[in-house]
Amino acid sequence: MGAESHSTLPAIERGKGRPVVFLHGYPLSHEIWQPQLETLSTRHRVVLLDLPGYGLAQEWPVPDSLSGCAEIVHRTLARRFASPVVVVGHSFGGYVALELFRNHPEQFQALVLTNTRSEPDGAEAREKRLATAKRLEDPSQGLDVEETARGLLSPKTWEGAGPLPETVRRIVRNVPSRTIIGTLKAIAGRADLTPVLSTIYVPALVVWGEEDRLIPPAQSRSMVARVRGSSGVGIPEAGHLPSLEAPETFARAMDELLGRLSPP
């Protein structure tokens, strides 16, 4: 069954008013945005999408290109919303958001990029992703859940007594191998998205965790200067998942951006 046979990506939705659409990273799901669903939905229409192969969209065909993922999100937004929306992209979801802006800027009222970057993989990183994808084609092989989950959180969060490490383990464990394979190929094959940054004309926010072990904070921070009029927020002691690790700080940064927008 091809992706064209599906209508819109499944979503968790709550609240009324301005649509704020969240795109999760790899290998995660809409669950990373749960704190924002609780907080921001009192003032906005919060929509948590699952990308193809993840969460509620686990049965969807998984594109192995960034453009394929972005096109599915484009169709979903076009069918769900009659006007531009605020798009929030985390990590891989940030790559999808930038690719979407490249081709369909009219769908954006504002853009939030969190723990992501515009540069493509270097040769070594690309080869490592593709090698992992190749290994997972063997049904007896699987992703190292413990290593993956550890990398997503800051050392303080991982070593603390809270529930987040087990929550992240569970989310990662639930992602099928075929989804991981397709996503790794899409990430490895993505083009340089840096030229997109100078074309962004909507209000923009860049957020990063200062203890991110997967995407160096400097790479996220560098996008602020490249997106005119944007603001940046670094969250101390947060890793790759500040929406979960520091939800109140993340929500305040979102509120500051959303408060600057014209009424929906």
Number of C-alpha atoms within 10 A of each C-alpha: 8 9 15 10 9 14 12 19 19 19 18 15 16 16 16 12 13 21 22 24 20 27 26 25 25 19 24 22 25 22 19 23 22 14 18 21 24 12 16 18 20 14 13 19 19 27 22 26 26 25 31 24 23 25 20 17 18 19 13 19 18 23 23 20 18 25 19 17 23 24 17 21 22 19 15 17 19 14 11 11 11 9 14 18 20 22 25 23 24 28 25 25 26 25 30 29 28 27 24 24 21 18 14 14 18 13 19 20 22 21 26 25 26 30 29 26 26 22 16 17 16 9 9 8 12 17 13 13 21 19 14 17 22 13 15 17 13 10 9 7 11 16 18 10 16 14 10 16 22 18 17 25 27 23 16 13 20 18 11 11 9 10 10 16 18 13 15 24 18 14 19 22 19 15 19 17 19 17 23 24 22 21 26 24 21 24 21 22 17 20 16 14 15 16 13 17 18 12 14 21 16 18 20 23 24 25 25 31 28 23 23 24 17 15 19 18 22 13 15 25 22 14 23 20 13 16 21 16 13 19 19 20 18 22 20 15 17 25 31 27 25 31 23 22 22 18 18 15 16 22 18 13 20 17 15 12 18 21 9 9 14 8 8 11
